[in-house]
């Protein structure tokens, strides 16, 4: 039975044979109707590295609607260790809440498809909202899973009113405006934003080495009292920002 959602359906078929003191096993796992909140209980510790911690810790709501994973592994009965030797599969989900970067708030109502391999997991998401911010799509790549250090690379495309988008970019976790300060207050308009993040696959609350880049296209923008107390209206601007600085350029009407 499911603790936080529907009762999961799990099917497993496989083979195992002795190879010296160890066992070699292959398995195919099919699952359906799994609440993400139940995933930490169903995904065994030790089966996976940083991707298990990231997925179970940052996709906190929603349901797996279908998935199939093929696994080959070596099992050592003496130590109880399981060493995966091959892994491939796809998992689909809907209604998910995704924390792209804690402690920033999650995006809710996300549909996602994950492609799983031994060295990386690629999650492609569609839709979702954070207040007035709408995420059209995102790609999350959890890589280096067979290496000592794992990485998260996240690319998110956002449609949003400019004030909400700028508030998101001003979040201290991103550090985009730390050196030069944020854009002027009172900017209005609509924007499309591409946000790229890269960080080691550790506890994001303790990671300071986050690489963040943003590019935003703003339309119907207005910036009050920016030149000699006069406002710019009917603006079309491009904003580019990273930890080294920020650039805004474009066109508009000054004082009419």
C-alpha positions, 0 to 999 in steps of 0.5 A: 500500500502507498503511504502518501498516495496510490498503492504502487504496482511493481513487477519484477522479473529476472535471473541470477546465477553463481559466478564464483563466490558472487551472484550475477543478476539481471532484472527488469522492473516495471512500476506504476502509480508510485507517489514521489513522497513514497519513493524514499521508502521504495528506492533502496539505499545504496542503489544509486549515488547522488541521483537517488538523494537528489530525486527523492529530496527535490521531487516531493509531490506528484505520481510516477505514471509508468516506468520500466528499468533494466538492471544488471548487477553483481551481488556479494553475499559475504558483504551484502554489497550490490554493484550495478554493471548495466542500467537503462530505463525510462520513467514518466511522471505527472503533477510533480513539484520540483525543487530546481535549487533549494532553498528556492521554492518549488515549481508545482504541476510539472510533467516529467520524463526521465531517461536513466543510464549507469552514468547519468539521469536526464529529466525533461520536464514540461509545464509547472508554475511558481506563482506568476512564473510559468516554466515551459520546459526544463532539462535536468542532467545528473551526470558523473554517477559512475565517478567520484563527483556527480554534477547537476546541470539544469536549464529552465525556460520561464515565461513571467511578468518581469517583476516576478522574473527579476525577483527570482533572479535576485534570489541570494542562492543564485548570486547573480546580482551580488557584485553589481546590484539588481536592476532598478525597482519598478520595472514592468512588462513581460519576459521570457527567461532562460536560466542555466545552473550547474553545481556538484550533486551535494546538499544544495543548502551547503553548496556555494560553488553554484554556476548560474547564468541567465538571459531574459528577453523583455517586451512591453517593458517600462522602467520608471525614472531611469534617465534624469528622472524620466521613464522609458516605456515601450521597451524591448530589452535583453538582460544577460547576467552571471556572477561576474556582472549584468548587461541590459540593452535594447530600445524604448521610448524616453519621456514619450 
